[in-house]
């Protein structure tokens, strides 16, 4: 977390932008959190590949952040309207240009390696035998 805060100990007050319009294009949720806030919380508390459970996922902000940061995500909600918004938001980040735009808009995303599909150079991959 020091890396995110100019190599200083992170304080208990974070100055982050409010929810941007582009975060609400599929609909509004009454308690939606800014994506930048959730990204920072995930960076502070998990490692890549970790599972994140959100039993009240609403519009899916935690799922979007988890996906951007290469974490596994399971979200639940009782409200079908919000689940639809969440699903649309998830589908949106399958678009490479949208995903890249999110990486650029959220400052804290720069403190992680970009996923291989966004790296310009092609690298050779080893083949692995699957255990099943």
N, C-alpha and C positions, 0 to 999 in steps of 0.2 A: 504493500500500500504506500510505502514511502516513495516508490518510483512514480506513482500517480501524482504525488504532492511535492514535486520538485526536490526529492530526496530528504524531505522533512517528515517527522512523525505526523500521521494523519490526525486531525483534530476531530472533535465531536460535532462540528458545524461544517456542513458541506454546502458549497454554493454551486447549485446546478440549475440549468434552465427549467422552466415550467414545461408542461406538455405542449409539444409543437403541433401545428395543424396537420402536418403529414402523419402524425401518429394516430389521428382520429378520422382518417378518410373513409373507413368502413362503418363508422358509427361511434357513438359516445357511450361511455360507461360512467356512472356517477362517482366512482372512486378510482378511476384510472390513474396509475402512477406514471411519471415520466420515465421513458426508456433509459435515459442516462442514469437515473437513480438506481434502477434495478440492475443495470450493468455493473455499477460500482459495488453494490451489495453482493452480487455473485462473485465478482473478482476478489472481494475481501473474504469470502467464506468457502469457496470451493476451488477445485482444480479441474482442468480439462478432463472430460469423460465422466465426471461425477453426475449422479442423479439428483434432480431437483423435483420436488413434489409441491404442487400448488393446488390444495383442495378447494379453493375458491378462485379459480383462474380468471373469471370475468372476461375481459377483452383480450387476454393472452399476452400481456406485456412481459411477464416472467418467462413465458415460453419463447418469445422472440429473443429476449436477452440471452437465455440459455442456449438457443440455437446459434446465435452470433458468436458466442464464446465457447462453442464446441462442448456443451454439456448435454446430458440426456434430460428429457423433460416429460413429466406426466402431469397433466392439468385436468381438473374436474370442476364442473359447475352444474347447478341445477337449472339454470336459466338458458333455454335454447337460443334465445336472441343473442346473448353474449357469447355462447359457444359458436354461433355462426360468425360473429365478428372475429373471434379468435381464430377460427379456421381460415377466414379470408386473409387475415393478417399473416398467418403461417404460409399460405399459398403465395402471397406477395413476395416473400423473401426467397422463393425459389428462382425469381428473376435475378440474374447475375448483376445487372445494373442497379436494381433496387437495393440489393444486399451491399454492394460496394458503396452506394450512397449512404446507407446507414452506418457503415464503418467510418466513413469520412465525417459524418455529422456528430457522432458520439466520440468525444475526445478520448475517453478511457479505453476505447477499443484499440487505440494505437499502442497500448501496452501489452499486446498479445501478438502472437504470430498470425499472419493471415492464413486462412485455410488453403490447402494446396490448389483448389480449383480457381483461386484468385491470383495465384502466382504466375507471372507471365512465362517464365522458363518451364520447359517440360523436363521432368526428371524421370529416370528409369525407376521402376518399382520392382521389388523382388516378389516372386510368387511364393505363396505360403500354402502348405497342405492344410486343409481344414480337418479338424478332429472328428467330423461327423460325416 
